[in-house]
Amino acid sequence: MSKHISITAGIIGITTVAILGFKPISRTISEMVKLAPVEQNVLGVIYQQRAAEYRALCFQAYNIAMSKIDNAAKSKKTAKLAVITDLDETAIDNSGYAVRCYNEEHGYTDDSWNKWCNDAVADSVPGSVTFFKYADKKGVTIFYVSNRSNAALTKTMENMKRLGFPQVSEEHFKLKTTTSSKEERRREIAKNYKIVALLGDNLVDMDAAFDKAPENVRQHAADSLRMVWGDRYIVFPNATYGDWENALYMDYRKAHPEAKSISPDSVYAIRVRALKQY
Ligand SMILES: [Mg+2]
């Protein structure tokens, strides 16, 4: 199928959905193309909210993390043990934010995300609270290393306390201040702790090799680290967003340096072109 036909098929699909009444049918074709990326997110969000497979993957990841703690606790070394974890889509489930965006017919925006954080109504990822309570009971220090803005700290802690997470106090949080790279924050922690495992849904949560990396570099780094996944680095599923997606738009941004953000119709076209053809 040619790229042109693929895009046309996408438009026809969206039109069909509109005709079936899931969305207002008064949209123009250009409006539908602009909303296509929002519509495309739906299946990923449903996977997160409804798929037993999603839950199983999360439990699987936390089971591995638990065994890492057990093994570390058995060693006779006296180093203080720590776990480094990302928050969003690793410990905290923000699929409700994705649904909110869908209902409001837009993609991610800083304003809507900040409002979501301030509402403090996110859920927990399956298995997360149980695991972190276990780590806490075993005397492991937890570091919540997230690229949520430091301005969101109070509301994030309020949300997590309500969900039952342990060690929810400022010294356990390292949110984003100047840089989105987490490497400096990880090194700071490693000065005083033996890091048992790093948990995240985005590979930048574990290793600087993925920081701002294009797709081919990410894939090569993932292959190079093949023995570390499920060992020191523990990965969670996220089919709705992440640097895996941002990497798709990097070339477009390089070609359009004036564009601070990508228009929805460009996002849609880039996604369609990103499909591997066989
Ligand atoms: Mg995350």
Residues whose N, C-alpha, C, O or C-beta is under 5 A from the ligand:
A	BS01	MG	D86 L87 D88 E89 T90 D201 N202
